Amino acid sequence: MPMSAANKRRTSVRGLGEIAFRVNNLDSMQRFYEQVIGLPLMTRVPDCAFFKIADGYGGHTQVLALFDRSQSAGYRGTDAATSTIDHIAFEIPLLISQTNGRGWSR
């Protein structure tokens, strides 16, 4: 979608700094983002993990954060039906040996 001239002047966002998810099983999700997606773990403490997505704008690293809030007072768990996040997408290069030769895996 083309950006209007007025929107071009107002835009000050230069990139995504961080996206954070609540998770039900931090250990499992850490393994997924490290081993399947290939994000490097930046730091891990008992209830959260931070991964480097990419170098960001002006020296700020783009980060994926996972939070386990299950021990927080009043926490009622995650619920896909009421989440405000629809999806996120990463650009991940696939080796031809991992695909069916057409750019996607089966």
Buried (B, 14 or more C-beta within 10 A) or exposed (E): EEEEEEEEEEEEEEEBBEEEBBBEEBEEBBEBBBEEEEBEEEEBEEEBBBBBBEEBEEEEBBBBBBBBBBEEEEEEEBEEEEEEEEEEEEEEEEEEEEEEEEEEEE
